[in-house]
Amino acid sequence: MATKSVPGLLIIFALAFAMLIAVAQGSPLVQKGHIMQHCMNIIKKAPPYGMPSERCIHVLVESNIAAVCGVINAEDEEKISVERLVEIASKFGQPLEPGVRCGTQYIVPHPPPPAPRRSTSMRG
């Protein structure tokens, strides 16, 4: 009877392992690693900046940038421009709300107020 339950246990173990992998891949630390790996040419500290690869764009679109910002540390900030990461992520549909902190210091700025409207009336 013990031999009949082994295949069942193996199936349960395989499913649990697959779920663990899926959850881990959604982790902000894992997402940060993917961004650092696939987007470094566009978020590095110093120019020149390259064009984002298709893989980089996919990683940015699939990542939770707000959560990734929460796990960026000072060591990461020595290598990357957090401001540039926020700017690029916004261009690919991952904007952060003004006032949100990204990394240890950068805070997403509020947009500038609209320019005053000029009067178009004619004097005469």
N, C-alpha and C positions, 0 to 999 in steps of 0.2 A: 504494500500500500504506500510505503514511503517513496517508491520510485514513481508512482503516478503523480505525486504532488510536486516533484522536482521541475517538470516542464512548466507547471503553473507558476511556481515561484520565479523561474527564469523570466517568464513573460512579465510578471509584476515588476521584477527588478529592472528589466529593459525599459518598461514604460516609465517607471520612476526616474531612471537615469535620463531618458529623453526629455522628460519634463524639467528636470534640474538643469540640463543644458539649455533648454529654451528660456528658462527664467534667467539664467546667468548671462545669456546673450543680450537680454534687455537691461542688464545692470548698467548704471551710469559709468562705472569704472571701465567696463568692457567697451561701451560706446566711446568713451574718451580715448581709449587705446586705439580703436578703429579710426577715429578722427585724426589722431596724431600720426597713425601709420599711413593713411590714404590722402590726407589733406595738408601735410606739412609744407609742401611747396607754396601753398597759398596762405598759410597762417603763421609762418615762421616770423621771427622778430624783425629781420631786415630784408628789404627788397634786394634783388628783383623778385617779384612774385610771378609764379607761373599761372597757367590756366587750370581750373579744377578739372580733374579727370572725371569720367563718367562714374567711376567707383566712388570717388570723393563726394560727388553730388548725391549719389545713392545713400552713402553713409550719413550725410548731413540731413537728408530728407527723412530718413528712417530713425534718426536719433532724437532723443528728448534733450534738446539743447539746454533748457533750463536746469534739468537734472545734471547734465554734464558740467555746467557752470559751477554747480555746487561741489564738485569733486576736483576741480582744477586747483592745484596748490602752487606755492611759491616756486618750487622746482620746475613745474610746467611753465610758469610765467617767465622763466629765464630763457625758454626755448621758443615760446609762441607769443603772438600778439593777441591777447584776449579781445581787444577792441576789433581787430580784424576778423576773428572768429565770429563774433556777434554780427558784424557787418555782412560777412559772406553767408552765414546761416539765414539772415533776414532775406537776402536776395533769393534764396532757395526755399522760401516759404516757412521759415522757422524764426519769425521775429520774437524778440523778447520785449516784455512790457517795460516802459520807462521806469526807472527806479530800481530795477532788479539788479542784484549783485551777480557778477560773473567772475569767478576766481576769487582772489583774496582782496582785491582793491577796486577793480573796475565796476562802475555802476552805469547802467544803460541810461544815457541822457534823455531828457525830455526833448521833443522836437521844438525847433524855434517857433516863436509865435508868427502868425501870418503877417506879411508886410502890410503896412497901412495902405488903404486904397487911395488912389489919387482922384481928385475931383476931375470930372470930365465936362463940367458945365462951361459954357462959353460966356465970356464977359463981353459986354458990348454996349 
